[in-house]
Structure formats: C-alpha cells, structure tokens
Amino acid sequence: MSAKGCCYDNAMAESFFASFKNEALPENGRFESHRTASRAVFDYIECFYNRRRRHTSLGGLSPLTFLNRFFQNQQPSLN
C-alpha cells in the first residue's frame, strides 16, 4: 500500500471493474438471481477476460495468444 490518497493504489482493480460493468452486466444492471450473477461473473473472468479479451499491456493480444506465442518462441531445450 502506498501513501493515503495515492490514485494508483487501486488502478488495476478499478480498470477491471469498469470493464466488467461495461461488458458483462445486463443493461438494467440487475441479474435475475444469485446463480445467474455467479455464472456471469465466472464466465466473464475465466472464459473471456483472462483468455480471449485483448489487453493493451500485452500489445493488443489476448492472454491465450500471448502465451502461445511466448512458448513457440522458446528454445526446445528449455521446455
């Protein structure tokens, strides 16, 4: 944790939640049930955000594509 009032403390979390609100929440902002909400959160994080969504920090690549390219460029003796 940094000093009180530092705007960069939660930058990563704030960015994630902004993306989640724009991309995963229903238009009215409410889910039909707790189960529907749980499934939507899981699907967004595990199936879309962490695998297919392009990230600017990875040069516009999805994490899955980035990892595949990384391992393809590794020397065979290291794998």
Rosetta constraint file for C-alpha pairs under 8 A:
AtomPair CA 1 CA 9 HARMONIC 6.70 0.50
AtomPair CA 2 CA 6 HARMONIC 6.59 0.50
AtomPair CA 2 CA 9 HARMONIC 6.65 0.50
AtomPair CA 7 CA 11 HARMONIC 7.22 0.50
AtomPair CA 10 CA 14 HARMONIC 5.91 0.50
AtomPair CA 11 CA 15 HARMONIC 6.04 0.50
AtomPair CA 12 CA 16 HARMONIC 6.26 0.50
AtomPair CA 13 CA 17 HARMONIC 6.19 0.50
AtomPair CA 14 CA 18 HARMONIC 6.08 0.50
AtomPair CA 15 CA 19 HARMONIC 6.28 0.50
AtomPair CA 16 CA 20 HARMONIC 6.10 0.50
AtomPair CA 17 CA 21 HARMONIC 6.01 0.50
AtomPair CA 18 CA 22 HARMONIC 6.29 0.50
AtomPair CA 19 CA 23 HARMONIC 5.91 0.50
AtomPair CA 19 CA 24 HARMONIC 7.99 0.50
AtomPair CA 20 CA 24 HARMONIC 5.30 0.50
AtomPair CA 20 CA 25 HARMONIC 6.91 0.50
AtomPair CA 20 CA 44 HARMONIC 7.67 0.50
AtomPair CA 21 CA 25 HARMONIC 5.32 0.50
AtomPair CA 24 CA 40 HARMONIC 7.07 0.50
AtomPair CA 24 CA 41 HARMONIC 7.63 0.50
AtomPair CA 24 CA 44 HARMONIC 6.61 0.50
AtomPair CA 25 CA 29 HARMONIC 5.67 0.50
AtomPair CA 25 CA 30 HARMONIC 7.33 0.50
AtomPair CA 25 CA 31 HARMONIC 7.85 0.50
AtomPair CA 26 CA 30 HARMONIC 6.28 0.50
AtomPair CA 26 CA 31 HARMONIC 6.89 0.50
AtomPair CA 31 CA 36 HARMONIC 6.33 0.50
AtomPair CA 31 CA 37 HARMONIC 5.64 0.50
AtomPair CA 32 CA 36 HARMONIC 6.35 0.50
AtomPair CA 32 CA 37 HARMONIC 7.58 0.50
AtomPair CA 33 CA 37 HARMONIC 6.33 0.50
AtomPair CA 34 CA 38 HARMONIC 6.12 0.50
AtomPair CA 35 CA 39 HARMONIC 6.17 0.50
AtomPair CA 36 CA 40 HARMONIC 6.10 0.50
AtomPair CA 37 CA 41 HARMONIC 6.14 0.50
AtomPair CA 38 CA 42 HARMONIC 6.14 0.50
AtomPair CA 39 CA 43 HARMONIC 5.98 0.50
AtomPair CA 40 CA 44 HARMONIC 6.01 0.50
AtomPair CA 41 CA 45 HARMONIC 6.14 0.50
AtomPair CA 42 CA 46 HARMONIC 5.73 0.50
AtomPair CA 42 CA 47 HARMONIC 7.48 0.50
AtomPair CA 43 CA 47 HARMONIC 5.02 0.50
AtomPair CA 43 CA 48 HARMONIC 6.61 0.50
AtomPair CA 44 CA 48 HARMONIC 5.03 0.50
AtomPair CA 44 CA 49 HARMONIC 5.73 0.50
AtomPair CA 45 CA 49 HARMONIC 4.88 0.50
AtomPair CA 45 CA 50 HARMONIC 5.85 0.50
AtomPair CA 46 CA 50 HARMONIC 5.65 0.50
AtomPair CA 46 CA 51 HARMONIC 7.04 0.50
AtomPair CA 47 CA 51 HARMONIC 6.00 0.50
AtomPair CA 47 CA 52 HARMONIC 7.29 0.50
AtomPair CA 48 CA 52 HARMONIC 5.06 0.50
AtomPair CA 48 CA 53 HARMONIC 5.76 0.50
AtomPair CA 49 CA 53 HARMONIC 5.02 0.50
AtomPair CA 50 CA 62 HARMONIC 7.85 0.50
AtomPair CA 50 CA 63 HARMONIC 6.38 0.50
AtomPair CA 50 CA 64 HARMONIC 7.92 0.50
AtomPair CA 51 CA 62 HARMONIC 6.10 0.50
AtomPair CA 51 CA 63 HARMONIC 5.33 0.50
AtomPair CA 51 CA 64 HARMONIC 5.15 0.50
AtomPair CA 52 CA 62 HARMONIC 4.99 0.50
AtomPair CA 52 CA 63 HARMONIC 6.70 0.50
AtomPair CA 52 CA 64 HARMONIC 6.59 0.50
AtomPair CA 53 CA 61 HARMONIC 7.82 0.50
AtomPair CA 53 CA 62 HARMONIC 5.25 0.50
AtomPair CA 53 CA 63 HARMONIC 7.53 0.50
AtomPair CA 54 CA 58 HARMONIC 7.72 0.50
AtomPair CA 54 CA 60 HARMONIC 5.21 0.50
AtomPair CA 54 CA 61 HARMONIC 4.81 0.50
AtomPair CA 54 CA 62 HARMONIC 4.16 0.50
AtomPair CA 54 CA 63 HARMONIC 7.21 0.50
AtomPair CA 55 CA 59 HARMONIC 6.83 0.50
AtomPair CA 55 CA 60 HARMONIC 5.15 0.50
AtomPair CA 55 CA 61 HARMONIC 5.90 0.50
AtomPair CA 55 CA 62 HARMONIC 6.03 0.50
AtomPair CA 55 CA 63 HARMONIC 7.44 0.50
AtomPair CA 56 CA 60 HARMONIC 4.74 0.50
AtomPair CA 56 CA 61 HARMONIC 7.38 0.50
AtomPair CA 58 CA 62 HARMONIC 7.31 0.50
AtomPair CA 58 CA 63 HARMONIC 7.35 0.50
AtomPair CA 58 CA 66 HARMONIC 6.97 0.50
AtomPair CA 61 CA 65 HARMONIC 6.18 0.50
AtomPair CA 61 CA 66 HARMONIC 5.94 0.50
AtomPair CA 62 CA 66 HARMONIC 6.07 0.50
AtomPair CA 63 CA 67 HARMONIC 6.11 0.50
AtomPair CA 64 CA 68 HARMONIC 6.19 0.50
AtomPair CA 65 CA 69 HARMONIC 6.15 0.50
AtomPair CA 66 CA 70 HARMONIC 6.08 0.50
AtomPair CA 67 CA 71 HARMONIC 6.18 0.50
AtomPair CA 68 CA 72 HARMONIC 6.15 0.50
AtomPair CA 69 CA 73 HARMONIC 6.27 0.50
AtomPair CA 70 CA 74 HARMONIC 6.59 0.50
AtomPair CA 74 CA 78 HARMONIC 7.00 0.50
AtomPair CA 74 CA 79 HARMONIC 7.55 0.50
AtomPair CA 75 CA 79 HARMONIC 7.16 0.50
